[in-house]
Amino acid sequence: MFWGVAAPVCIIDNTNLARLSGSGGKAVIVPEMERFARKYGFAFKCHEIKHANRKAGNERSFYTVQTNFIPGRRFDSMEDLNTQAFDWATVRMPVRPVSKTGLIPADAFDYERSYLQKVPLFVTPPYLVHERCTDQYGYVSCDGNFYWIPGTSRHMVKVLQYSDRIKIYHQRELLCEYELPPDGVKNEKFAPKGQPQSRYQPNNRKRATAEEEKKLRLMSTEINAYLDFVFTNKAGRERHGFIRRFYGLSKKLDPALFIQSVSRALTYRITDIATIERIAALMMQTGVYEMQPAELDAEYKNRTVNLF
């Protein structure tokens, strides 16, 4: 698609990437790969066994990238890496003489272009198809992120994921289009440009627990030490689930009772939330902890009440 032309035959080896059965000239190509090639105007053909020199030297190209492009470079992100690589491959390398012949790739390609087949302009780039159900808040998920569909309809939609964007369709009607976020961005929600951000959260969006953990650690040194002990054996999803349950227990109990219960759990190396809750109940039953009466403002009876 970048050059606008394609060689009529693509010579490949006899592995199962595109070959269904057979070998060499009698090889049968996988139907999906055959249709893919036909769309771009070429055909796959396997070389004969032990004739590996008939195919292009891709491994040599990998070696050139590893020894010429990568050494001495710095990349701020995957986008920066791709930008530098595109400039290196399309500006610098095509005009650099190769081997002892001094052949310039750009000049050789200009000569060969007339022998290649033009790629039709209507050919669409490759994409992945995802069937998605719009949740009650109007979001669909794709590759770990959530994309909002304006309106009140909640359809089954088809998400087409390209290399740089996604398109969301319903019954062949394009609802909206998004550029893909930078590499590594996950669990974020996006709205179309010019549209206000929805105030609702996606139904299955993961909730971060950094704020809950910060509040717990600020309660006391005992809580901080207990969390350090627990997290030596917990990570990822298990860690987030524990923080949510642990923070929920802290809201149910009096702070002093919660700290005493956790301190006792740390002494006996207990990591089960239900057991900590039973420790708190036992401390109240045995009189180890006495519930403090709630402070009431005696003037509450004299407050003014607005009915409307």
C-alpha positions in Angstrom: 0.0 0.0 0.0 2.9 2.4 0.7 4.6 1.8 -2.7 1.3 1.3 -4.6 2.7 -1.7 -6.5 3.2 -5.4 -5.8 5.2 -8.2 -7.4 2.9 -10.8 -9.1 4.5 -13.7 -7.3 5.6 -14.0 -3.6 8.0 -16.9 -3.1 7.7 -18.5 0.4 9.1 -21.5 2.2 7.1 -24.7 3.0 6.1 -23.8 6.6 2.5 -23.7 7.6 2.1 -19.9 7.7 0.4 -19.8 4.3 0.7 -23.4 3.0 -2.2 -25.8 3.7 -0.7 -29.0 2.3 1.8 -30.3 -0.3 5.1 -28.7 -1.1 6.9 -26.7 -3.8 4.9 -26.3 -7.0 2.2 -28.7 -5.7 1.6 -26.8 -2.5 -2.0 -25.8 -1.7 -2.3 -22.4 -0.2 -4.6 -21.6 2.8 -7.9 -20.2 1.3 -7.8 -17.1 3.5 -4.2 -16.3 2.6 -5.0 -16.9 -1.1 -7.9 -14.4 -0.9 -5.7 -12.0 0.9 -3.0 -12.2 -1.8 -5.6 -11.9 -4.6 -6.9 -8.6 -3.1 -3.4 -7.1 -3.5 -2.8 -8.5 -7.0 -0.2 -11.3 -6.2 -0.1 -15.0 -5.5 1.8 -17.1 -3.0 4.1 -19.8 -4.3 6.3 -22.3 -2.3 9.8 -23.1 -3.5 10.9 -26.6 -3.9 12.3 -28.4 -0.9 16.1 -27.7 -0.4 15.8 -24.7 -2.7 15.8 -22.1 0.1 17.8 -19.7 -2.0 14.8 -19.1 -4.2 13.1 -16.9 -1.6 14.1 -13.3 -0.5 16.7 -12.9 2.2 14.5 -11.5 5.0 17.0 -12.6 7.7 19.6 -10.4 6.2 17.2 -7.4 6.5 16.7 -8.2 10.2 20.5 -8.2 10.6 20.8 -4.8 8.9 18.2 -3.3 11.3 19.9 -4.8 14.4 23.4 -3.6 13.4 22.6 -0.4 11.6 19.4 1.2 12.8 19.2 0.3 16.5 22.7 0.9 17.8 23.2 4.4 19.3 19.6 5.4 19.1 17.2 6.5 21.8 13.4 6.2 21.8 11.0 8.1 24.0 8.1 5.8 23.0 6.9 3.3 20.4 5.6 6.1 18.3 9.0 7.8 18.4 10.7 4.5 17.4 8.3 4.0 14.5 8.8 7.6 13.3 12.6 7.2 13.3 12.4 3.8 11.6 10.1 5.1 8.9 12.5 8.0 8.1 15.5 5.6 8.2 13.8 3.1 5.8 12.3 5.5 3.3 14.8 8.4 3.2 18.3 7.2 4.2 18.5 3.5 3.2 17.0 3.8 -0.3 19.8 6.1 -1.5 22.7 4.3 0.2 24.8 2.1 -2.1 24.7 -1.6 -1.1 27.4 -4.3 -1.4 30.4 -4.1 -3.7 28.3 -3.3 -6.8 27.3 0.1 -5.5 23.7 -0.5 -6.4 21.3 2.2 -5.1 18.0 0.6 -4.1 15.9 3.7 -5.0 17.2 3.7 -8.6 16.7 -0.1 -8.9 13.1 0.2 -7.7 12.3 3.0 -10.2 13.5 0.6 -12.9 11.5 -2.3 -11.6 8.3 -0.4 -11.0 7.1 -0.7 -14.6 7.2 -4.5 -14.2 5.1 -4.6 -11.1 1.4 -4.7 -10.7 -0.5 -1.6 -9.4 -2.4 -2.2 -6.2 -6.1 -1.1 -6.6 -6.9 2.1 -4.7 -10.1 0.6 -3.2 -8.1 -2.0 -1.2 -8.6 -1.4 2.5 -5.7 -2.0 5.0 -5.8 -5.2 7.0 -7.9 -5.1 10.2 -9.2 -7.3 13.0 -13.0 -7.7 13.5 -14.5 -7.6 17.0 -18.1 -8.3 17.8 -19.1 -6.1 20.8 -22.2 -5.3 22.8 -22.6 -1.7 23.8 -23.0 -1.5 27.6 -25.8 0.5 29.3 -23.6 3.6 29.4 -22.8 3.6 25.7 -19.2 2.2 25.8 -17.6 -0.6 23.8 -14.3 -2.1 24.7 -11.4 -2.8 22.4 -7.8 -3.7 23.2 -8.1 -2.8 26.9 -9.7 0.6 26.4 -13.3 1.9 26.2 -14.8 4.0 23.5 -18.1 6.0 23.8 -20.8 5.8 21.1 -22.9 9.0 21.2 -26.7 8.6 21.4 -29.1 6.6 23.4 -29.2 3.4 21.3 -27.4 0.3 22.7 -26.6 -1.9 19.7 -24.6 -5.0 19.0 -21.7 -3.4 17.0 -18.8 -4.5 14.9 -15.4 -2.9 15.7 -12.8 -2.9 13.0 -9.3 -2.5 14.5 -6.7 -1.2 12.1 -3.1 -0.6 12.8 -3.7 3.1 13.8 -7.4 3.5 14.4 -10.7 1.7 15.0 -14.1 2.1 13.3 -17.4 1.2 14.9 -20.2 0.0 12.7 -23.8 -1.0 13.2 -25.6 -2.6 10.3 -22.9 -1.3 7.9 -23.4 2.3 9.2 -20.3 4.0 10.5 -21.2 5.3 14.0 -17.8 6.8 15.0 -14.0 6.5 14.4 -11.2 6.8 16.9 -7.4 7.0 16.6 -5.7 4.3 18.7 -4.0 5.6 21.8 -0.2 5.4 22.3 1.3 2.0 23.0 0.8 0.9 26.6 -2.3 3.0 27.3 -4.9 0.8 28.9 -8.2 1.1 30.9 -8.9 4.6 29.6 -12.2 5.9 28.2 -12.4 8.0 25.0 -15.1 10.2 23.5 -15.4 11.5 19.9 -13.7 14.9 19.1 -16.0 17.8 19.7 -18.3 15.7 22.0 -18.5 16.2 25.7 -17.1 13.4 27.8 -19.7 11.1 29.3 -20.0 11.4 33.1 -20.6 7.7 33.4 -17.9 5.0 33.7 -17.8 2.0 31.4 -19.5 -1.1 32.9 -16.4 -3.3 33.0 -13.7 -0.7 33.6 -11.1 -1.7 36.1 -11.1 0.6 39.1 -7.6 1.7 40.3 -6.9 1.1 44.0 -4.0 3.6 44.5 -6.2 6.1 46.3 -7.6 3.5 48.7 -4.2 2.1 49.4 -2.9 5.6 50.2 -5.7 6.3 52.6 -5.1 3.0 54.4 -1.4 3.6 54.8 -2.0 7.0 56.3 -4.2 5.5 59.0 -1.3 4.1 61.1 2.1 2.5 61.0 0.4 -0.9 61.9 -1.7 -0.7 58.8 1.3 0.2 56.7 3.3 -2.7 58.1 0.5 -5.1 57.5 0.1 -4.1 53.9 3.8 -4.5 53.3 3.5 -8.0 54.8 0.5 -9.0 52.7 1.8 -7.6 49.4 4.9 -9.8 49.5 2.7 -12.6 48.3 0.0 -10.8 46.3 0.3 -9.0 42.9 -1.9 -7.8 40.0 -5.6 -8.5 40.2 -5.3 -10.4 43.5 -3.7 -7.3 45.1 -6.4 -4.9 43.8 -9.2 -7.2 45.1 -7.6 -7.4 48.5 -7.2 -3.6 48.8 -10.9 -3.1 47.9 -12.1 -5.6 50.5 -9.6 -4.4 53.1 -10.7 -0.7 52.5 -14.4 -1.8 52.8 -13.7 -3.4 56.2 -12.0 -0.2 57.4 -15.2 1.8 56.6 -17.3 -0.7 58.5 -15.3 -0.7 61.7 -14.3 2.0 64.2 -10.8 3.2 63.3 -9.3 2.2 66.7 -10.9 -1.2 66.5 -9.8 -1.7 62.9 -6.2 -0.8 63.8 -6.2 -3.2 66.8 -7.6 -6.0 64.8 -5.1 -5.6 62.0 -2.3 -5.4 64.4 -3.4 -8.7 65.9 -3.7 -10.2 62.4 -0.1 -9.1 61.6 1.1 -10.9 64.8 -0.4 -14.2 63.7 0.3 -13.7 60.0 -3.4 -13.6 59.0 -4.3 -12.4 55.4 -7.9 -13.4 55.3 -10.4 -10.5 55.5 -13.2 -12.5 57.0 -10.8 -13.7 59.8 -9.9 -10.1 60.6 -13.6 -9.2 60.8 -14.1 -12.1 63.3 -11.1 -10.9 65.3 -12.8 -7.5 65.6 -16.1 -9.1 66.7 -14.3 -11.3 69.3 -12.5 -8.2 70.7 -15.9 -6.5 71.2 -17.5 -9.6 72.8 -14.6 -10.2 75.3 -14.4 -6.5 76.3 -10.9 -6.0 74.9 -12.3 -3.1 73.0 -15.2 -0.9 74.2 -17.2 0.9 71.6 -17.1 4.7 72.1 -20.5 6.4 72.2 -21.3 8.7 69.3 -21.0 12.4 70.0 -24.3 14.2 69.6 -25.0 17.9 69.4 -27.6 18.7 72.0 -28.8 21.6 69.8 -29.9 19.4 67.0 -33.5 19.7 68.2 -33.4 23.5 67.6 -32.2 23.2 64.0 -34.4 24.8 61.3 -35.9 22.4 58.8 -36.7 23.4 55.2 -39.4 21.2 53.8 -39.3 22.8 50.3 
